Amino acid sequence: MVPEQLPIFKDLNPYSGQIDTNNRWIKLAKLVPWEEMDVIYQKHFDTKKLSVIKNCRLIMGLILGQMFLELSDREIVDYFHENPYFQYFCGKDTFVAKLDSKIVHPSLLSKRRRRLGASYTQQFEQEMVIALKKKGLIKGKKLTLDATVFPANITHPNDVKLLNAVREYLCKTILDVKNSIDPNRNIRTYKRVARKVYLTFQKTKRKTKTFIRKQRKKMIQYVNRNINQLDTLLAEAKTQIIQEGSPIKQWRYDQIVNKLNVAKRILDQQLHMATTKGRKVANRIVSFHWPEIRPMVRGKEGKCVEFGPKAHVALVDGYALLDHAQFDSFHEGIRLDESLNKHIDRFDTLPTIVLADQLYSNRDNRALLKEKEISHSFKHVGRPSNETRAAQRKRKTQFKKRQGQRNHIEALFGHLKKRFNLNRLTWTVPGGATMQIQLGLIAANLYRAAGSA
C-alpha cells in the first residue's frame, strides 16, 4: 500500500506542510489507480532491475502531465521542478529541487513509451473505468458513438515537398556511409542543383499543372539517382559487415535499409502518378518520416482532407473511451457490434440506449439493436405508421432530443483537441499515436471526475 502523503513538504518554506488540499494535482492524484498500474508497469522490466528503474508513478505522472498541460518532454520535466503540487502528483513527499541534474532525462519518457506500448495504455483505461465505477461516477447506461481524425504533427504535404524530404535524407545518408567506407571517394548527388529546383518551386506563387509536373519529374530523377547511389554503398557496407571490418554497426545498417525501403515506395508511387497523369494511388504515403499516415478524405468545410489516425470513440455518461484507432480509413457505421461487445467487457451489461449519427443507421445495426432490445436515436424508416398526430409529434420531439444529446460527443472532440494535447499528435514510436489518443482521453476523464468528486 502507498502511504498517505498529506501533509506534504514539511520542511519547505513558505509552505511548511500547509498546502491547498483542493489543488487540482492533489485531487487528480487521488483518482489515479497508482497501485494497480505499478503492478502492470513492473511486468515490462527485468525483476533484477526493478530497484534501479524510475517508478511507475513518476513516469506516468510526467506523461499524464503532458496531456493536461500540452508540454513537450523537456518542458514537462522543467515544470516538475517548478511546481510542488505536480511533484506530489508524481509521488514525491519532499520537494525535489533542480540543482545539478533533473529528476529524469527527457529522453527517458520516449524510451518508456516505446517499452510500454499501446497495450499498457489500454490496461490503464480499464483500471480507470473500474476506479470510476467504484466511485459511482460511471454506470454504463447510455452509449454515444462517433469517429474523428486526430491530426498528426506533419507539414501539409505536396508531391515535390515529399520528394525533397526523401532527397535530403538520401544525400545526408550517402555522405555518412561514404565517409565511413572511403572518405576520399567522390559521389555526385546533385544536391545543390536539386535544392535550387525545390526553392524555385516553393517561391513560385501561381503554379500551373505543367509547371508542377515538370518540377516533380526533375525531383523524381534526382531521388532515383540518389537511391541507386545509396544502394551501391549499402551493398559494399554489407560485405564489410559480414567480414567484420565495417565501421557501420548492424543496427545503423538496418535503420538505413528501412528508411531506404520507404523512399523506394514513395518513388514508385510518385512515378506511377507521373506516368499515368493521375492523382490517386493505393496506400499513399504523405510523410517520409512518419510513413504510416494516410490522407483521410473528410469533406468538411476548410478540412477536405485530414492527415492522422482515425479514432472510434465511445462516450459513456460523459466519459470518453477509445474503441479503435488506426491510420487507414474505416467506416465507423460497421463497428457498432464491436463497440457493444467492448461495452459489455467494461460494464458487464448492455446499454439501454445508443446515440449515434445516421452513418450507423443501416439495416444490420437496426436489427442488432432490436434483437438486443436497445433503443436508439436513428430516424424512423418505412411506411408511415397508423399513429395519432400526438404520437407522431412525440416521436419527432424524442428524435430531436436524442440527436441533441448525441451532439455532446461532437463538442467533446473539439474539447479534447484544444485542451488535452490531441490537436497535433507527436508520438512517433510504434503505437505512439494510439497511446497519445488514449492518454488524452484518460486525462479528460480524470479532469471530469475531479470536478464531480
N, C-alpha and C positions, 0 to 999 in steps of 0.2 A: 504493500500500500504506500502511496505517496503521502508523506506527512503534510498536514495543513501548513501553509506558508504564511498566512497572515498572523500577526503584523509583519511587514517586510522592511528590510533595510534599516535595522535598528540603529546602526552606527552612522547612518548617512545624514549629514546636515544639509538643509534645514529640516528634512522630513522627520528623522528620529522615530520612525515607525508610524507616524501619524499621516497616513496617506489615504486619499479619497478612495473608499471601497466601492464607490459607484462608477469608477473609471471603466471605460469600455473594455480595456485589456483584461482587467480583473474579472469582469462579467463573462467575457468570452472564454477565459481560461477555465471557468467552472463548467462550461458546456462541452468542451472537447474531451472525448474518451481517451485520455493520455495512456492509461494503463493498458487497455486493450490494444492500442496502436503500437505500444512499445513491444509487446509480445510478438506481434506480426513483424515489426521492424527488425528485431534481433534474428529472425529466421533467415534474413538476407545476408548474414555475415557469418564468418567462421567463429565458432564458440571460443576459440583461443584468443580472438582479437576483440572480444566484447568489452574488455576492460580499457581499451585504448581508443576505441572509436567514439565519435561525438554522439551523444544520446539522442533518442528519437524526439524528445520534446524540444530540444534546441533547434534541430534541423527542421522539423515540421513547423515549429513556431516561426522560424525565419521565412519559410516558404509561404505559409499562410499570411504572414505579414506582407509579403509581396503582393498577394492578391487584394488585401484590404487597402494598401497604400499606393499600389501601382508603381512600384520601385524596381530597379534592376538589382542584380546580385550584389554589386558593390554598394549601392545606396541603402539596401536593407541592412547590411552589416554595419554601416556607419550609423544608421538610425537606431540600431540596437544599443550602441554605446551612448546615445544621446537621451534615451527615454527609459527611466527606471521602471515605469509601468510595463513597457514592452519586454523588458528583461524578466519581469515576473511572469509574463505570459509565456516566455521561453523557458521557464523553470528555474530561474535564479532567485535565491533567497537573500543574496547580498549583492550590492551594486558592483558591477564589473566595469572598471574604468579602462579607457583606451590609452594605454601607456606606450610600450614599445611595439606591441603586436595586437592584432584584432582577435576577437573570440574565435573566429574561424576565417579561413581564407575564402574569398568569394567564389573561387572556382570549385570549392567543395560542394556547393549547392547543386551545380550542374552534374557533378560526379554522382551525387546521391540520387538525383532524378534519373540518371541513366541506370543506376543499380536497382532502384526500387521498381521502376516501370509502372505501366498503367494498371497492373493488377493490384498494386498497393493502394492506389487512389480509389479503386473500386471497393476494396475492403474497408477503406476509410469511410466511404459513403455508407456502406452497410452498417458500420458501427455507429455512425451519426444518426441514421434512421432509428436504430434501436434505442439510442440515448433520447431522441426526441419523443419516441413512443412512451418511454418510461416517465417522462415529464408531462405527458398528456397533451403535447403541442401538435401532434400529427396523428390522425386517425385513419386516413385512407379511404374515406367515403366518396370523395369527389375527385375524378381524374380528368385533367386537361392536357391535351396533346397538341404539339406543333413542332415544326422544324425551322431552323435558321442556320445561316452561314456565319461562322466567326472568322473575320478576315485575318489572314496571316500577314506578318510584317515583311512584305516584299514590295519592291518597286513595281509600279504599273507596267506590265510587260508589253514590248513590241518585238517583232522578229529581229530587227537589226540590233536592238539593245541586248537581246538574249544572246545572239551570236557573238557580240562583242564581249560579253561577260565570259563566254566559253573561251574565246580567243585570248583574253588577258590571262586567264588561268593557265592555258596551254603554254603561252610564251614564258610565263614565270616558272612553270614546272620544267620546261625544256632547258632553261638556263640552270636550274638547280641540279637536274640529273646530269647534264653535260659537264658541269663543273666537278661533279662527284666522280665521273668516269674519266674525263680527259679535259682539263681546264684549257688546254691550248687549241682545242678544236673550234672551228668557226661554223656556226649554223645560221643561215639567213632566215629569220622568221618573218621579216617584213612588218615588224610591229609598229614602227613609226609611220609607215605608209598607211597601214590599216587604221591606225589611230586617227590620222587625218581624214580618212574616209568616214569614220564614225562621227567625228566632230562636225564635219560638213553636213552630215545627215541631221544631227541634233540641232544645229544652228539654223537650218532651213525652216522657215515658218510655214510656208504653204507647200506641202509635199504632194505631188501628183502621183498617181498609181505607177506611171512609168518610172519616175524618179525612185520610188520605193523599191520597185522590182530590180532596178539597176544596182542600187546600193546593197540590197540583200544578196544579189548574185555575187558581188565583189566579196562580201563578208563570208559567204559560203566557201568561196575559193580560198580565202586566207585560212579559215578554220580547217578545211580539208587538208591543206598543206601542213599546218601545224600538227594535226592528228597523226599524219603519216610520219612526221619527224619524231614525235614522241613515241610512236610505236616502235620505230627503229632503235631509239635509245633504250627503251624498256627491254627489248629483246637482248641487247648487249648486257644490260644490268642483270637480267635473269641468269644469263650464262655465268656472270661473275658471282652471283649469289649461290649458284649450285657448286661452284668451285671454292666457295667460302672465302672469296677475296674481294667482295664488294663493300664499298663504304656505305651503301644504301641498305638500311635494315629491312627485314622482311615485312614488318608492319607498315613501313612507309611505302614499300613497293605495292602492297595490297591496296593501300589507300589511294595511290595514284591510279591504279588499274580500275578501281571502282568509279572514280571521277571521270576517267577516260571513257568508260563504257557509257556513262550518262552523256558525255559530249558526243559520242557517236550516235546515240539515239536522237539527240537534238538535231544533229546534222542530217540524219536520214529523214526526219520529219520535215525540216525546212526544205530539203532538196525535193521531197515529194510534193510539197505545196508549190514550190517554184516551177517544177516541170509540168505539173497539171494545171497551174494557174488557179488553184483552189484556195480556200481559206479554212478547210476543215481537215483534221487528221485525228485518228483514234488515239486516245491516251496522250493528249498533247501536253508536253512539258512547258511550263511557263516561267520556271525559275531554275537556273543551273545549280544554285547552292541549296535548294530545297525542292528536289525533283518530284516529290510525292504530290505536290499541289497541282490541282486541276482547275480549269475555269468552270465556274458554276453559273449557268445562264439563268438569271432570276426574273428578268423582265420588269424590274421595278424602275420607277422614275428616278433618274440620277444614278442608278446602280443596275445597269443592264446585265453586267457580268461581275461576279464577285470571286475572289481568289482566297480559298481557305477551306477547312473541313466543314462538312455539313453535319449538324448535330440534331438528333431527335430527343426532345426534352419532354419529361412528364412533370406537370405541376400538380402537387397533391397538398391540399389545404394551405396553399401559399408557399410551399417549399418545393424547390426545383431539383429534379433528379435526372441524371443522364441515362437515357435508354440505349443510345447508339450514336457513334460518331465515326466518320470516315471521310477520306479526301475525294473519293469517287462519288458522283451524284447518285441519288436514290430517290424513289418515290415514297414519301412518308405514309401515304394512304394504305400501303400494303403491310404496314408494320403494327397494325392495331392488335392482332393476336399476340405478337411478341411482347408488346407493352403490357397487355393484360396478364400474361404469364409472369413477367417481372414484378407486376403489382402484387400478384399472389405470393411470390417469393419474399417480398418486402413486408407485407402486412397480413399474410395468411388468409386473405379473403379478397373477393372481387369488389370493385367499386359499385356504388349504387347508381352512379350516373357518369357518363363520358361526355366531355365537352370538346369538340374539335370542329375545324372548318369543313367546308364542303368537299375537300380533297379526300376525306375519309368516308364520304357517304356513298360508297359503292355497294353493290348488292351483297357481296360476301360479308362486308362489315355489318351491314344491317341485319343479315341473317344470323351472324355470330352474336350480336348484342341481343337479338330477340331470343335466341336459344338460351343465353345465359341470364335473361330477364334483367338486362341493364338498360335504363333509359338513356336517351342521347339528345343532342342538340341539332340533329340533322333536319333538313326541310322535309315536310310531308310530301310524299310522291304517290302517284297512282290516280285513279279516278276520284272525283270529289265525293266524299262520304255523305251519307244521309244524316247529317247532324244539324242541329239548330244553329241559328246565327249567333246566339250567345256562346255556344260551344266552339264555333269557328273563331270568334273573337278571342275567346280564352286560349285556344290553341296557338293563334298567331301571337298573342301577347306573351305566352310562355316561350315561343320560339325566339322572339326578340330579346327577352330577358336572358335566356341561356346564351345567346350569341354575345350579348353584352358581358356576361360573366366569362365567356371564352376569351374576350379581348384582353383580359388581365395578363395572359401569357405574352401577348404582343408588347405590353408595357414592360413586362419583366425582361424581355430580351434587350430592350433599349437600356434598362437599368443595369443589367449585367455588363453590357459593353462599355458603358460610361463610368461605372463605379467600381468594378471588380476585375480590372486588368484583363478584359477579354476583347477590347477594341482592336488590339493588334497582338496576335499570338507570336511569341518569340522563342518558345522552347523547341529546338530543332532536334533534340535527342530522339531516338526511336520511341514512338508512342508519346512524345512530349506534348503534342497538340491536344491529345485526349486527356492527358494529365492536367494540363493547364485549364481546359474547359471544366473538368470535374472538380478541381480545387476551387475554381471561381464560383461554381455552384455551391460548393460546401461553405465557402466564405460568406456568400449571400444568405445561406440558410442559418449560419451562426449569427449573423447580424440581425436577422429577423427574430431568431429565438431569444437573443439577448434583449431585444425590445419588448418581447412578450413575457419574459420571465419576471 
